[in-house]
Amino acid sequence: MQTLYRSTRDPKGQTITASQAVLQGLSPDGGLYVPTSIPEIDLDLNELKDLSYQDLAYKILRPLFSDYTDEELRSCIDKAYGDQWDTQEIAPVDYHADNAYLELFHGPTIAFKDVALQLLPHLMTVAAKKNGSDKDIVILTATSGDTGKAAMAGFADVPNTQIIVFYPKDGVSAIQEKQMLTQTGKNTHVVGITGNFDVAQTNVKKLFNDKELAETIAEAGYQFSSANSINIGRLFPQIVYYFYAYGKLVKDGRISVGDKINFSVPTGNFGDILAGWFAKKLGLPVNKLICASNKNNILTDFFNEGTYDKNRPFYVTSSPSMDILVSSNLERLLFYVSGEDANKTAELMNRLSVSGKYTIDSDMRAKLADFAADFATEDETAAEISRIFSADKTAIDPHTAVASKAAESYKANTGDNSPLVVVSTASPYKFPQAVLNALDAKGKDEEGLEAVKYLQEKISVKLPETVQRLFDAPTLHDTVVSPDEMKDTVVEILK
């Protein structure tokens, strides 16, 4: 049975196929694509412990991308999860201080975005062929640090594509920036902006909805698409590792099939944790999804109080990928908890745009029971990195530390001691200065690659190849613009 997609803001519920949704990225009305119904997957939970990551990905993604043939989907998956990963497991699980940690940083850019962004280019090029597109695809995306590099690594030199990444010039780690500015590929373009991620993301959405710009680039033979998690080709591949983690806990004797478990997820744009929610809807025995925020704790307040209010200070923290005040994927959850009411969803999004806040009603709040929410201050994040390192000499990055701290707070506050998986989203080598600071270690005042050297000395973990290459990689991108110059910059790049 084919799974079709509709916009969260379209009251008529007009539908398109999965490949069309992948190709478009964002709905023309500004809404996000969601399946018209949650499909059933052909998977017995008893199989999980024995399936490879690739086979599991096929079983879960097959009904979600139903207009792709078996051969097309298998080919996409095999290309995405091959020898570019440093482990055949793709997403191994390790154990520290009484929790399981799902390691999502074994791909080519050492961050969880690789899991989806190694797959998306293949899904998109197949989608273009399936839909008879005669235009080159322009991937237009905003990044808070990791999406940009992972997207460029996935799309670099892919035929008939261009990728333009906007990032906050002073809002990413030195290693994140170095990774982006040294990215090779004739079709890759990196642009810093003098604003934060929310500004970059808001302006990118405006560019998607700019009909004049769309006509201009169409005349030049281009069409826009997105590599952000607003694209179902980014969002749904992330569902797979929730099932994979469950299978690993079964295989390791930590749980029995059918036991409910909790996941604590470091959260900014709400895509990663939403994938966990979809995993639960597809049949994974999940008890709670713990939404873990840093000092920019807008989501904590939303889940605990029912009001989303972006009229607050914006903080630059040690976990920059979560320095976000407009969590785009929350719109999809609002659509579902409103009873799939597109008018209500559009109204809430309009309120956010006009006044910067909205409050949901009691019926909608009651449907958020799958979630818990907490946040970690900068001091608490550093203390958690130190605690885990003291426990077994394992270094975790600040985003993982936020989720780990939120997990401990949740257990202490609720008494819920269900088996818990902390979603570990990046290698500590991506944020070396923050880790060294937390450990009060030699080199804590250094930045970038100098900090990497000291961190390796401290934790004695082999440098990932992507970091090793940075020592000799030349800077290939150096453009910085103001937010109001973003449109002209896109036109200039594509002309």
HELIX and SHEET records of a PDB file:
HELIX    1   1 ALA A   18  GLN A   24  1                                   7    
HELIX    2   2 LEU A   45  ASP A   50  5                                   6    
HELIX    3   3 TYR A   53  LEU A   61  1                                   9    
HELIX    4   4 ASP A   70  ALA A   80  1                                  11    
HELIX    5   5 LYS A  113  LEU A  117  1                                   5    
HELIX    6   6 LEU A  120  LYS A  130  1                                  11    
HELIX    7   7 THR A  147  PHE A  155  1                                   9    
HELIX    8   8 ALA A  174  LEU A  181  1                                   8    
HELIX    9   9 PHE A  197  PHE A  208  1                                  12    
HELIX   10  10 LYS A  211  GLU A  219  1                                   9    
HELIX   11  11 ILE A  232  LEU A  235  1                                   4    
HELIX   12  12 PHE A  236  GLN A  238  5                                   3    
HELIX   13  13 ILE A  239  LYS A  251  1                                  13    
HELIX   14  14 GLY A  271  LYS A  281  1                                  11    
HELIX   15  15 ILE A  298  GLU A  305  1                                   8    
HELIX   16  16 PRO A  320  MET A  322  5                                   3    
HELIX   17  17 LEU A  330  VAL A  337  1                                   8    
HELIX   18  18 ALA A  342  SER A  355  1                                  14    
HELIX   19  19 SER A  362  ALA A  366  1                                   5    
HELIX   20  20 GLU A  378  ASP A  392  1                                  15    
HELIX   21  21 PRO A  398  THR A  414  1                                  17    
HELIX   22  22 PRO A  428  LYS A  430  5                                   3    
HELIX   23  23 PRO A  432  ALA A  438  1                                   7    
HELIX   24  24 GLY A  448  ILE A  459  1                                  12    
HELIX   25  25 GLU A  465  GLN A  468  1                                   4    
HELIX   26  26 ARG A  469  PHE A  471  5                                   3    
HELIX   27  27 PRO A  483  GLU A  485  5                                   3    
HELIX   28  28 MET A  486  LEU A  494  1                                   9    
SHEET    1   A 2 TYR A   5  SER A   7  0                                        
SHEET    2   A 2 TYR A  33  PRO A  35 -1                                        
SHEET    1   B 6 VAL A  93  HIS A  96  0                                        
SHEET    2   B 6 ASN A  99  GLU A 103 -1                                        
SHEET    3   B 6 LEU A 420  SER A 424  1                                        
SHEET    4   B 6 ILE A 261  PRO A 266  1                                        
SHEET    5   B 6 VAL A 286  SER A 293  1                                        
SHEET    6   B 6 PHE A 371  PHE A 375  1                                        
SHEET    1   C 5 TYR A 222  SER A 225  0                                        
SHEET    2   C 5 ASP A 136  ALA A 142  1                                        
SHEET    3   C 5 THR A 161  PRO A 168  1                                        
SHEET    4   C 5 THR A 188  ILE A 193  1                                        
SHEET    5   C 5 THR A 479  VAL A 481  1                                        
SHEET    1   D 2 THR A 307  ASP A 309  0                                        
SHEET    2   D 2 LYS A 357  THR A 359 -1                                        
END                                                                             
